[in-house]
């Protein structure tokens, strides 16, 4: 189901997706063979359709709740991509980035 949703994204949404999952604006050309994204089931407390995807940029991991339909997955994913915010920690030092 995820890849069907991904295929329906616009080019701009696919760029936003790459940023959301990896923190990169582009796939590293020289290290393309090393680029691996992992998609995992997100464990949630409550109905999965109410939750948004989570990304761990250091590991290029995407956690997706077990959505009940493709449409809900598409809605939650595109909402997450459009509201992606960067938060810098430790008094302005870029030690970590949280994607909300």
Rosetta constraint file for C-alpha pairs under 8 A:
AtomPair CA 1 CA 5 HARMONIC 6.48 0.50
AtomPair CA 1 CA 70 HARMONIC 6.20 0.50
AtomPair CA 2 CA 6 HARMONIC 6.12 0.50
AtomPair CA 2 CA 70 HARMONIC 7.75 0.50
AtomPair CA 2 CA 73 HARMONIC 7.68 0.50
AtomPair CA 3 CA 7 HARMONIC 5.98 0.50
AtomPair CA 4 CA 8 HARMONIC 6.51 0.50
AtomPair CA 5 CA 9 HARMONIC 6.73 0.50
AtomPair CA 5 CA 70 HARMONIC 6.86 0.50
AtomPair CA 5 CA 73 HARMONIC 7.40 0.50
AtomPair CA 5 CA 74 HARMONIC 5.74 0.50
AtomPair CA 6 CA 14 HARMONIC 7.47 0.50
AtomPair CA 9 CA 13 HARMONIC 5.60 0.50
AtomPair CA 9 CA 14 HARMONIC 6.05 0.50
AtomPair CA 10 CA 14 HARMONIC 6.19 0.50
AtomPair CA 11 CA 15 HARMONIC 6.32 0.50
AtomPair CA 12 CA 16 HARMONIC 6.22 0.50
AtomPair CA 13 CA 17 HARMONIC 6.00 0.50
AtomPair CA 13 CA 78 HARMONIC 7.48 0.50
AtomPair CA 13 CA 81 HARMONIC 7.11 0.50
AtomPair CA 14 CA 18 HARMONIC 6.27 0.50
AtomPair CA 15 CA 19 HARMONIC 6.36 0.50
AtomPair CA 15 CA 25 HARMONIC 6.58 0.50
AtomPair CA 15 CA 26 HARMONIC 7.48 0.50
AtomPair CA 16 CA 20 HARMONIC 6.01 0.50
AtomPair CA 16 CA 25 HARMONIC 7.80 0.50
AtomPair CA 16 CA 81 HARMONIC 5.96 0.50
AtomPair CA 16 CA 82 HARMONIC 7.80 0.50
AtomPair CA 17 CA 21 HARMONIC 6.15 0.50
AtomPair CA 17 CA 81 HARMONIC 6.28 0.50
AtomPair CA 18 CA 22 HARMONIC 5.76 0.50
AtomPair CA 18 CA 23 HARMONIC 7.01 0.50
AtomPair CA 18 CA 24 HARMONIC 6.42 0.50
AtomPair CA 18 CA 25 HARMONIC 6.54 0.50
AtomPair CA 18 CA 26 HARMONIC 7.21 0.50
AtomPair CA 18 CA 27 HARMONIC 7.80 0.50
AtomPair CA 19 CA 23 HARMONIC 4.41 0.50
AtomPair CA 19 CA 24 HARMONIC 4.96 0.50
AtomPair CA 19 CA 25 HARMONIC 5.40 0.50
AtomPair CA 19 CA 26 HARMONIC 7.92 0.50
AtomPair CA 20 CA 55 HARMONIC 6.52 0.50
AtomPair CA 20 CA 57 HARMONIC 7.30 0.50
AtomPair CA 20 CA 81 HARMONIC 6.72 0.50
AtomPair CA 20 CA 84 HARMONIC 6.97 0.50
AtomPair CA 20 CA 99 HARMONIC 7.01 0.50
AtomPair CA 21 CA 37 HARMONIC 7.99 0.50
AtomPair CA 21 CA 55 HARMONIC 5.14 0.50
AtomPair CA 21 CA 56 HARMONIC 6.42 0.50
AtomPair CA 21 CA 57 HARMONIC 5.26 0.50
AtomPair CA 21 CA 60 HARMONIC 5.35 0.50
AtomPair CA 21 CA 61 HARMONIC 6.40 0.50
AtomPair CA 21 CA 62 HARMONIC 6.20 0.50
AtomPair CA 22 CA 55 HARMONIC 7.96 0.50
AtomPair CA 22 CA 56 HARMONIC 7.45 0.50
AtomPair CA 22 CA 57 HARMONIC 4.36 0.50
AtomPair CA 22 CA 58 HARMONIC 6.88 0.50
AtomPair CA 22 CA 59 HARMONIC 7.49 0.50
AtomPair CA 22 CA 60 HARMONIC 4.89 0.50
AtomPair CA 22 CA 61 HARMONIC 7.86 0.50
AtomPair CA 23 CA 57 HARMONIC 5.67 0.50
AtomPair CA 27 CA 32 HARMONIC 6.69 0.50
AtomPair CA 27 CA 35 HARMONIC 7.66 0.50
AtomPair CA 28 CA 32 HARMONIC 5.75 0.50
AtomPair CA 28 CA 35 HARMONIC 7.81 0.50
AtomPair CA 31 CA 35 HARMONIC 6.51 0.50
AtomPair CA 36 CA 60 HARMONIC 7.04 0.50
AtomPair CA 37 CA 59 HARMONIC 7.74 0.50
AtomPair CA 37 CA 60 HARMONIC 5.03 0.50
AtomPair CA 37 CA 61 HARMONIC 5.75 0.50
AtomPair CA 37 CA 62 HARMONIC 7.42 0.50
AtomPair CA 38 CA 60 HARMONIC 6.47 0.50
AtomPair CA 38 CA 61 HARMONIC 4.75 0.50
AtomPair CA 38 CA 62 HARMONIC 6.11 0.50
AtomPair CA 39 CA 61 HARMONIC 5.94 0.50
AtomPair CA 39 CA 62 HARMONIC 4.79 0.50
AtomPair CA 39 CA 63 HARMONIC 5.86 0.50
AtomPair CA 39 CA 64 HARMONIC 7.20 0.50
AtomPair CA 40 CA 61 HARMONIC 7.26 0.50
AtomPair CA 40 CA 62 HARMONIC 6.11 0.50
AtomPair CA 40 CA 63 HARMONIC 4.73 0.50
AtomPair CA 40 CA 64 HARMONIC 6.24 0.50
AtomPair CA 41 CA 63 HARMONIC 5.49 0.50
AtomPair CA 41 CA 64 HARMONIC 5.19 0.50
AtomPair CA 41 CA 65 HARMONIC 5.73 0.50
AtomPair CA 41 CA 66 HARMONIC 6.58 0.50
AtomPair CA 42 CA 53 HARMONIC 7.67 0.50
AtomPair CA 42 CA 54 HARMONIC 7.78 0.50
AtomPair CA 42 CA 63 HARMONIC 4.82 0.50
AtomPair CA 42 CA 64 HARMONIC 4.92 0.50
AtomPair CA 42 CA 65 HARMONIC 4.57 0.50
AtomPair CA 42 CA 66 HARMONIC 7.21 0.50
AtomPair CA 43 CA 65 HARMONIC 6.59 0.50
AtomPair CA 44 CA 48 HARMONIC 6.40 0.50
AtomPair CA 44 CA 51 HARMONIC 7.61 0.50
AtomPair CA 44 CA 65 HARMONIC 6.93 0.50
AtomPair CA 46 CA 50 HARMONIC 7.89 0.50
AtomPair CA 47 CA 51 HARMONIC 7.73 0.50
AtomPair CA 48 CA 65 HARMONIC 5.34 0.50
AtomPair CA 48 CA 66 HARMONIC 5.84 0.50
AtomPair CA 48 CA 67 HARMONIC 5.71 0.50
AtomPair CA 48 CA 68 HARMONIC 7.76 0.50
AtomPair CA 49 CA 65 HARMONIC 7.31 0.50
AtomPair CA 49 CA 66 HARMONIC 7.57 0.50
AtomPair CA 49 CA 67 HARMONIC 5.24 0.50
AtomPair CA 49 CA 68 HARMONIC 6.67 0.50
AtomPair CA 49 CA 72 HARMONIC 6.65 0.50
AtomPair CA 49 CA 73 HARMONIC 7.81 0.50
AtomPair CA 51 CA 65 HARMONIC 6.78 0.50
AtomPair CA 51 CA 76 HARMONIC 7.52 0.50
AtomPair CA 52 CA 64 HARMONIC 7.43 0.50
AtomPair CA 52 CA 65 HARMONIC 7.33 0.50
AtomPair CA 52 CA 76 HARMONIC 5.52 0.50
AtomPair CA 52 CA 77 HARMONIC 6.83 0.50
AtomPair CA 52 CA 80 HARMONIC 6.52 0.50
AtomPair CA 53 CA 62 HARMONIC 7.05 0.50
AtomPair CA 53 CA 63 HARMONIC 5.65 0.50
AtomPair CA 53 CA 64 HARMONIC 4.82 0.50
AtomPair CA 53 CA 65 HARMONIC 6.61 0.50
AtomPair CA 53 CA 76 HARMONIC 7.10 0.50
AtomPair CA 53 CA 77 HARMONIC 6.35 0.50
AtomPair CA 53 CA 80 HARMONIC 6.95 0.50
AtomPair CA 54 CA 62 HARMONIC 5.90 0.50
AtomPair CA 54 CA 63 HARMONIC 5.02 0.50
AtomPair CA 54 CA 64 HARMONIC 6.70 0.50
AtomPair CA 54 CA 99 HARMONIC 7.75 0.50
AtomPair CA 54 CA 100 HARMONIC 7.97 0.50
AtomPair CA 55 CA 60 HARMONIC 7.18 0.50
AtomPair CA 55 CA 61 HARMONIC 5.66 0.50
AtomPair CA 55 CA 62 HARMONIC 4.60 0.50
AtomPair CA 55 CA 63 HARMONIC 6.13 0.50
AtomPair CA 55 CA 99 HARMONIC 6.99 0.50
AtomPair CA 56 CA 60 HARMONIC 5.78 0.50
AtomPair CA 56 CA 61 HARMONIC 5.06 0.50
AtomPair CA 56 CA 62 HARMONIC 6.54 0.50
AtomPair CA 57 CA 61 HARMONIC 6.59 0.50
AtomPair CA 67 CA 72 HARMONIC 6.50 0.50
AtomPair CA 67 CA 73 HARMONIC 5.85 0.50
AtomPair CA 68 CA 72 HARMONIC 7.08 0.50
AtomPair CA 68 CA 73 HARMONIC 7.95 0.50
AtomPair CA 69 CA 73 HARMONIC 6.46 0.50
AtomPair CA 70 CA 74 HARMONIC 6.11 0.50
AtomPair CA 71 CA 75 HARMONIC 6.15 0.50
AtomPair CA 72 CA 76 HARMONIC 6.09 0.50
AtomPair CA 73 CA 77 HARMONIC 5.94 0.50
AtomPair CA 74 CA 78 HARMONIC 6.02 0.50
AtomPair CA 75 CA 79 HARMONIC 6.05 0.50
AtomPair CA 76 CA 80 HARMONIC 6.10 0.50
AtomPair CA 77 CA 81 HARMONIC 6.20 0.50
AtomPair CA 78 CA 82 HARMONIC 6.10 0.50
AtomPair CA 79 CA 83 HARMONIC 6.19 0.50
AtomPair CA 80 CA 84 HARMONIC 5.96 0.50
AtomPair CA 80 CA 100 HARMONIC 7.41 0.50
AtomPair CA 83 CA 100 HARMONIC 7.28 0.50
AtomPair CA 84 CA 99 HARMONIC 5.97 0.50
AtomPair CA 84 CA 100 HARMONIC 5.67 0.50
AtomPair CA 85 CA 98 HARMONIC 7.65 0.50
AtomPair CA 85 CA 99 HARMONIC 5.69 0.50
AtomPair CA 85 CA 100 HARMONIC 5.69 0.50
AtomPair CA 86 CA 97 HARMONIC 6.05 0.50
AtomPair CA 86 CA 98 HARMONIC 6.00 0.50
AtomPair CA 86 CA 99 HARMONIC 5.83 0.50
AtomPair CA 86 CA 100 HARMONIC 7.54 0.50
AtomPair CA 87 CA 96 HARMONIC 7.83 0.50
AtomPair CA 87 CA 97 HARMONIC 5.53 0.50
AtomPair CA 87 CA 98 HARMONIC 5.54 0.50
AtomPair CA 87 CA 99 HARMONIC 7.31 0.50
AtomPair CA 88 CA 92 HARMONIC 5.82 0.50
AtomPair CA 88 CA 93 HARMONIC 6.58 0.50
AtomPair CA 88 CA 94 HARMONIC 5.47 0.50
AtomPair CA 88 CA 95 HARMONIC 7.06 0.50
AtomPair CA 88 CA 96 HARMONIC 6.17 0.50
AtomPair CA 88 CA 97 HARMONIC 5.67 0.50
AtomPair CA 88 CA 98 HARMONIC 7.56 0.50
AtomPair CA 89 CA 93 HARMONIC 6.15 0.50
AtomPair CA 89 CA 94 HARMONIC 6.28 0.50
AtomPair CA 89 CA 95 HARMONIC 6.08 0.50
AtomPair CA 89 CA 96 HARMONIC 5.95 0.50
AtomPair CA 89 CA 97 HARMONIC 7.20 0.50
AtomPair CA 90 CA 94 HARMONIC 7.42 0.50
AtomPair CA 90 CA 95 HARMONIC 6.82 0.50
